[in-house]
Amino acid sequence: MAFDSKIHDKIRIQRKAKPEETPPSACCQWEGCTRPATHRAPAGRKREGEFFMFCVDHVRDYNKNYNYFSGLGDTEIAQFQKDALTGHRPTWQMGSAGQVKASANFAQVRSGRAGYYKKVGENPFGDGSAPVRARAMKPLERKALRTLGLNDNAEGEAIRARYTELVKQHHPDSNGGQKGSEERLQDVIQAYRLLKKAGHC
């Protein structure tokens, strides 16, 4: 590549002129200071977005003594820190329309209360009874329970007992080989297998 070509001679780089630094128009807001205000400092709590303008020395002094929580008690500071976890936005308890579903003690259990670990298997709700949970049931599982003649609340022992009863009733040896009874037996066996695979018995 030839650096003395006419093409290179036509290229001119135009350098941008540095913008002249304009001196700050305001002077330091520190009482008695007339130096230019080059740094800003936060105005404080409940004045977010507002700033004081200080010179470099006075902004250092201001920042050393700045306390966002000055004038607040321990309870108010703790509440502020708790609200900060959600960005100071309102929150609601889980459940429909903000209604509490579990007792207030459950929060202590989840936070690692030592008493919870003393008795393994103890009900975390503290009322002496097992928490009632609605079983999420698929349509095929519900249909299988209907085939066995059971409702949605049937548990493992009840399902097994009903299955044994229906197998004895519709077995070819006990009903003389009736065709309808054999088909019913097949439906019962399939329903039981589905419920067993789903973990209901």
C-alpha atoms as a printed R data frame, in Angstrom:
    type eleno elety resid chain resno       x       y      z
1   ATOM     1    CA   MET     A     1   0.000   0.000  0.000
2   ATOM     2    CA   ALA     A     2   1.442   3.326 -1.072
3   ATOM     3    CA   PHE     A     3   1.093   6.079  1.503
4   ATOM     4    CA   ASP     A     4   2.000   8.801 -0.979
5   ATOM     5    CA   SER     A     5  -1.012   8.226 -3.242
6   ATOM     6    CA   LYS     A     6  -3.386  10.994 -4.244
7   ATOM     7    CA   ILE     A     7  -6.270   9.202 -2.533
8   ATOM     8    CA   HIS     A     8  -4.592   9.523  0.867
9   ATOM     9    CA   ASP     A     9  -3.858  13.171  0.284
10  ATOM    10    CA   LYS     A    10  -7.576  13.886 -0.113
11  ATOM    11    CA   ILE     A    11  -8.491  12.317  3.236
12  ATOM    12    CA   ARG     A    12  -8.629  14.839  6.005
13  ATOM    13    CA   ILE     A    13  -9.462  14.033  9.574
14  ATOM    14    CA   GLN     A    14 -11.390  16.761 11.212
15  ATOM    15    CA   ARG     A    15 -10.715  16.781 14.895
16  ATOM    16    CA   LYS     A    16 -13.537  17.700 17.185
17  ATOM    17    CA   ALA     A    17 -12.807  20.616 19.357
18  ATOM    18    CA   LYS     A    18 -12.996  19.889 23.060
19  ATOM    19    CA   PRO     A    19 -15.982  21.569 24.631
20  ATOM    20    CA   GLU     A    20 -14.855  24.256 26.958
21  ATOM    21    CA   GLU     A    21 -15.566  23.424 30.551
22  ATOM    22    CA   THR     A    22 -18.126  25.872 31.744
23  ATOM    23    CA   PRO     A    23 -17.637  26.854 35.324
24  ATOM    24    CA   PRO     A    24 -20.620  26.053 37.543
25  ATOM    25    CA   SER     A    25 -22.923  29.001 37.811
26  ATOM    26    CA   ALA     A    26 -23.961  28.359 41.413
27  ATOM    27    CA   CYS     A    27 -21.742  28.549 44.427
28  ATOM    28    CA   CYS     A    28 -21.557  26.023 47.246
29  ATOM    29    CA   GLN     A    29 -24.676  25.850 49.439
30  ATOM    30    CA   TRP     A    30 -22.592  25.301 52.578
31  ATOM    31    CA   GLU     A    31 -23.042  28.273 54.854
32  ATOM    32    CA   GLY     A    32 -20.245  30.804 54.370
33  ATOM    33    CA   CYS     A    33 -18.654  29.019 51.375
34  ATOM    34    CA   THR     A    34 -18.242  30.896 48.086
35  ATOM    35    CA   ARG     A    35 -16.461  28.163 46.116
36  ATOM    36    CA   PRO     A    36 -18.163  26.765 42.984
37  ATOM    37    CA   ALA     A    37 -20.676  23.941 43.555
38  ATOM    38    CA   THR     A    38 -19.314  20.989 41.593
39  ATOM    39    CA   HIS     A    39 -20.880  18.056 43.466
40  ATOM    40    CA   ARG     A    40 -24.396  17.179 44.459
41  ATOM    41    CA   ALA     A    41 -25.568  15.437 47.642
42  ATOM    42    CA   PRO     A    42 -28.968  13.893 48.455
43  ATOM    43    CA   ALA     A    43 -31.359  16.151 50.332
44  ATOM    44    CA   GLY     A    44 -32.618  13.311 52.562
45  ATOM    45    CA   ARG     A    45 -35.572  11.114 53.388
46  ATOM    46    CA   LYS     A    46 -38.913  12.093 51.829
47  ATOM    47    CA   ARG     A    47 -37.022  14.406 49.481
48  ATOM    48    CA   GLU     A    48 -35.852  11.790 46.996
49  ATOM    49    CA   GLY     A    49 -34.693  13.302 43.722
50  ATOM    50    CA   GLU     A    50 -33.663  16.596 45.375
51  ATOM    51    CA   PHE     A    51 -30.025  17.501 45.888
52  ATOM    52    CA   PHE     A    52 -27.809  20.054 47.573
53  ATOM    53    CA   MET     A    53 -24.912  21.485 45.570
54  ATOM    54    CA   PHE     A    54 -21.568  21.625 47.389
55  ATOM    55    CA   CYS     A    55 -17.919  22.104 46.633
56  ATOM    56    CA   VAL     A    56 -15.692  19.020 46.835
57  ATOM    57    CA   ASP     A    57 -14.606  19.600 50.454
58  ATOM    58    CA   HIS     A    58 -18.069  20.283 51.786
59  ATOM    59    CA   VAL     A    59 -19.685  17.346 49.948
60  ATOM    60    CA   ARG     A    60 -17.173  15.091 51.723
61  ATOM    61    CA   ASP     A    61 -18.117  16.549 55.115
62  ATOM    62    CA   TYR     A    62 -21.811  16.224 54.302
63  ATOM    63    CA   ASN     A    63 -21.480  12.577 53.212
64  ATOM    64    CA   LYS     A    64 -19.539  11.610 56.358
65  ATOM    65    CA   ASN     A    65 -22.399  12.746 58.574
66  ATOM    66    CA   TYR     A    66 -25.318  11.807 56.288
67  ATOM    67    CA   ASN     A    67 -27.852   9.378 57.789
68  ATOM    68    CA   TYR     A    68 -30.953   8.508 55.794
69  ATOM    69    CA   PHE     A    69 -32.698   7.136 58.910
70  ATOM    70    CA   SER     A    70 -32.017  10.030 61.262
71  ATOM    71    CA   GLY     A    71 -35.050  10.807 63.402
72  ATOM    72    CA   LEU     A    72 -36.589   7.320 63.043
73  ATOM    73    CA   GLY     A    73 -37.004   4.762 65.821
74  ATOM    74    CA   ASP     A    74 -35.937   1.117 65.635
75  ATOM    75    CA   THR     A    75 -39.478  -0.042 64.814
76  ATOM    76    CA   GLU     A    76 -39.798   2.383 61.912
77  ATOM    77    CA   ILE     A    77 -36.375   1.396 60.544
78  ATOM    78    CA   ALA     A    78 -37.302  -2.299 60.748
79  ATOM    79    CA   GLN     A    79 -40.593  -1.597 58.948
80  ATOM    80    CA   PHE     A    80 -38.721   0.334 56.236
81  ATOM    81    CA   GLN     A    81 -36.302  -2.568 55.743
82  ATOM    82    CA   LYS     A    82 -39.188  -5.047 55.533
83  ATOM    83    CA   ASP     A    83 -40.975  -2.884 52.947
84  ATOM    84    CA   ALA     A    84 -37.742  -2.534 50.983
85  ATOM    85    CA   LEU     A    85 -37.867  -6.283 50.227
86  ATOM    86    CA   THR     A    86 -40.858  -5.660 47.944
87  ATOM    87    CA   GLY     A    87 -39.716  -2.273 46.666
88  ATOM    88    CA   HIS     A    88 -42.150  -0.457 48.997
89  ATOM    89    CA   ARG     A    89 -45.073  -1.803 46.956
90  ATOM    90    CA   PRO     A    90 -48.221  -3.148 48.633
91  ATOM    91    CA   THR     A    91 -48.492  -6.922 49.013
92  ATOM    92    CA   TRP     A    92 -51.285  -9.312 49.973
93  ATOM    93    CA   GLN     A    93 -51.366 -12.654 51.728
94  ATOM    94    CA   MET     A    94 -51.809 -15.700 49.522
95  ATOM    95    CA   GLY     A    95 -55.432 -16.735 49.065
96  ATOM    96    CA   SER     A    96 -58.574 -15.339 47.555
97  ATOM    97    CA   ALA     A    97 -59.119 -11.631 48.148
98  ATOM    98    CA   GLY     A    98 -56.192 -11.478 50.560
99  ATOM    99    CA   GLN     A    99 -57.816 -13.712 53.193
100 ATOM   100    CA   VAL     A   100 -55.394 -15.614 55.392
101 ATOM   101    CA   LYS     A   101 -55.573 -19.364 54.730
102 ATOM   102    CA   ALA     A   102 -53.048 -20.620 57.303
103 ATOM   103    CA   SER     A   103 -52.510 -19.545 60.877
104 ATOM   104    CA   ALA     A   104 -49.988 -16.838 61.693
105 ATOM   105    CA   ASN     A   105 -47.729 -19.404 63.411
106 ATOM   106    CA   PHE     A   106 -46.890 -20.941 60.049
107 ATOM   107    CA   ALA     A   107 -44.649 -17.966 59.241
108 ATOM   108    CA   GLN     A   108 -42.608 -18.709 62.363
109 ATOM   109    CA   VAL     A   109 -42.322 -22.358 61.366
110 ATOM   110    CA   ARG     A   110 -41.060 -21.443 57.905
111 ATOM   111    CA   SER     A   111 -38.512 -18.991 59.317
112 ATOM   112    CA   GLY     A   112 -36.773 -21.780 61.228
113 ATOM   113    CA   ARG     A   113 -38.339 -21.690 64.699
114 ATOM   114    CA   ALA     A   114 -36.376 -24.174 66.817
115 ATOM   115    CA   GLY     A   115 -39.487 -25.696 68.400
116 ATOM   116    CA   TYR     A   116 -40.576 -26.981 65.007
117 ATOM   117    CA   TYR     A   117 -37.635 -29.368 64.822
118 ATOM   118    CA   LYS     A   118 -38.256 -30.946 68.251
119 ATOM   119    CA   LYS     A   119 -41.055 -33.196 67.090
120 ATOM   120    CA   VAL     A   120 -40.658 -34.506 63.578
121 ATOM   121    CA   GLY     A   121 -43.993 -34.856 61.881
122 ATOM   122    CA   GLU     A   122 -45.756 -32.455 64.231
123 ATOM   123    CA   ASN     A   123 -48.446 -30.417 62.561
124 ATOM   124    CA   PRO     A   124 -46.908 -26.999 61.731
125 ATOM   125    CA   PHE     A   125 -50.283 -25.305 62.165
126 ATOM   126    CA   GLY     A   126 -50.271 -26.161 65.884
127 ATOM   127    CA   ASP     A   127 -53.945 -27.097 66.204
128 ATOM   128    CA   GLY     A   128 -53.340 -30.808 66.883
129 ATOM   129    CA   SER     A   129 -54.904 -32.004 63.645
130 ATOM   130    CA   ALA     A   130 -53.452 -32.826 60.270
131 ATOM   131    CA   PRO     A   131 -53.885 -30.071 57.692
132 ATOM   132    CA   VAL     A   132 -56.645 -30.896 55.249
133 ATOM   133    CA   ARG     A   133 -55.551 -30.663 51.652
134 ATOM   134    CA   ALA     A   134 -57.845 -30.967 48.697
135 ATOM   135    CA   ARG     A   135 -56.564 -33.637 46.333
136 ATOM   136    CA   ALA     A   136 -56.048 -32.419 42.797
137 ATOM   137    CA   MET     A   137 -57.666 -35.125 40.714
138 ATOM   138    CA   LYS     A   138 -57.505 -35.636 36.982
139 ATOM   139    CA   PRO     A   139 -60.672 -36.518 35.047
140 ATOM   140    CA   LEU     A   140 -59.506 -40.091 34.346
141 ATOM   141    CA   GLU     A   141 -58.788 -40.676 38.040
142 ATOM   142    CA   ARG     A   142 -62.250 -39.378 38.952
143 ATOM   143    CA   LYS     A   143 -63.791 -41.662 36.316
144 ATOM   144    CA   ALA     A   144 -61.825 -44.624 37.720
145 ATOM   145    CA   LEU     A   145 -63.196 -43.936 41.205
146 ATOM   146    CA   ARG     A   146 -66.734 -43.812 39.767
147 ATOM   147    CA   THR     A   147 -66.096 -47.161 38.064
148 ATOM   148    CA   LEU     A   148 -65.276 -48.615 41.477
149 ATOM   149    CA   GLY     A   149 -68.339 -46.919 42.946
150 ATOM   150    CA   LEU     A   150 -66.337 -44.551 45.179
151 ATOM   151    CA   ASN     A   151 -66.359 -40.781 45.718
152 ATOM   152    CA   ASP     A   152 -63.413 -38.365 45.363
153 ATOM   153    CA   ASN     A   153 -62.440 -38.605 49.047
154 ATOM   154    CA   ALA     A   154 -61.714 -42.359 48.938
155 ATOM   155    CA   GLU     A   155 -58.311 -43.268 50.349
156 ATOM   156    CA   GLY     A   156 -55.951 -46.149 49.604
157 ATOM   157    CA   GLU     A   157 -57.395 -48.751 52.004
158 ATOM   158    CA   ALA     A   158 -60.970 -48.068 50.872
159 ATOM   159    CA   ILE     A   159 -59.960 -48.331 47.207
160 ATOM   160    CA   ARG     A   160 -58.159 -51.653 47.770
161 ATOM   161    CA   ALA     A   161 -61.097 -53.106 49.748
162 ATOM   162    CA   ARG     A   162 -63.607 -52.078 47.074
163 ATOM   163    CA   TYR     A   163 -61.380 -53.483 44.313
164 ATOM   164    CA   THR     A   164 -61.113 -56.857 46.100
165 ATOM   165    CA   GLU     A   165 -64.875 -56.938 46.603
166 ATOM   166    CA   LEU     A   166 -65.638 -56.197 42.923
167 ATOM   167    CA   VAL     A   167 -63.066 -58.716 41.638
168 ATOM   168    CA   LYS     A   168 -64.641 -61.487 43.749
169 ATOM   169    CA   GLN     A   169 -68.114 -60.451 42.616
170 ATOM   170    CA   HIS     A   170 -67.379 -60.323 38.859
171 ATOM   171    CA   HIS     A   171 -64.806 -63.124 38.577
172 ATOM   172    CA   PRO     A   172 -65.879 -65.801 36.027
173 ATOM   173    CA   ASP     A   173 -65.599 -68.550 38.658
174 ATOM   174    CA   SER     A   174 -68.149 -66.889 40.918
175 ATOM   175    CA   ASN     A   175 -70.749 -65.662 38.376
176 ATOM   176    CA   GLY     A   176 -70.978 -68.582 35.941
177 ATOM   177    CA   GLY     A   177 -69.080 -66.883 33.067
178 ATOM   178    CA   GLN     A   178 -71.569 -64.116 32.254
179 ATOM   179    CA   LYS     A   179 -70.327 -61.867 29.411
180 ATOM   180    CA   GLY     A   180 -71.450 -58.589 31.015
181 ATOM   181    CA   SER     A   181 -69.734 -59.501 34.237
182 ATOM   182    CA   GLU     A   182 -66.432 -60.180 32.447
183 ATOM   183    CA   GLU     A   183 -66.531 -56.741 30.814
184 ATOM   184    CA   ARG     A   184 -67.269 -55.159 34.176
185 ATOM   185    CA   LEU     A   185 -64.285 -57.028 35.647
186 ATOM   186    CA   GLN     A   186 -62.003 -55.625 32.929
187 ATOM   187    CA   ASP     A   187 -63.214 -52.074 33.699
188 ATOM   188    CA   VAL     A   188 -62.598 -52.579 37.433
189 ATOM   189    CA   ILE     A   189 -59.060 -53.907 36.850
190 ATOM   190    CA   GLN     A   190 -58.172 -50.998 34.527
191 ATOM   191    CA   ALA     A   191 -59.599 -48.439 36.974
192 ATOM   192    CA   TYR     A   192 -57.608 -49.935 39.856
193 ATOM   193    CA   ARG     A   193 -54.373 -49.968 37.831
194 ATOM   194    CA   LEU     A   194 -54.846 -46.309 36.885
195 ATOM   195    CA   LEU     A   195 -55.451 -45.289 40.498
196 ATOM   196    CA   LYS     A   196 -52.470 -47.326 41.703
197 ATOM   197    CA   LYS     A   197 -50.208 -45.746 39.088
198 ATOM   198    CA   ALA     A   198 -51.447 -42.284 40.119
199 ATOM   199    CA   GLY     A   199 -50.522 -43.053 43.743
200 ATOM   200    CA   HIS     A   200 -54.029 -43.160 45.227
201 ATOM   201    CA   CYS     A   201 -53.662 -46.671 46.600
